[in-house]
Amino acid sequence: MTDSPSRLKVARFLRGVLITLMAALVPCVLLAAFFARYYLVYVMAVFVVGLLLVRLGFQFFPCPRCGKPYFRSSTWAGPNMFTKRCMNCQLAESGDEPPSITGTNKVE
């Protein structure tokens, strides 16, 4: 459990890369379409490959606690890329315990 916060930094990094790619897609495509139409296909290819690599990172990123995929709860479901907890064991990115309605895991 000592390396959980450092392993979960990868999840934050993947999320940052995803948001950056999505935010930069439209301006880069518009600039390429306006100034150099020949390179538009290459710009789109870079974004498609980048988004696919990030998607694969989210698909197969293991949870440090349970070893199951952090962002997926079943084999047929796609990854929930913006979750802050493991979809299987509820490990939080901050390393806190999962919330409990009954208070059974509450430290006193």
Secondary structure as GFF3:
##gff-version 3
##sequence-region A 1 108
A	DSSP	alpha_helix	4	35	.	.	.	ID=ss1
A	DSSP	three_ten_helix	37	39	.	.	.	ID=ss2
A	DSSP	alpha_helix	40	60	.	.	.	ID=ss3
###
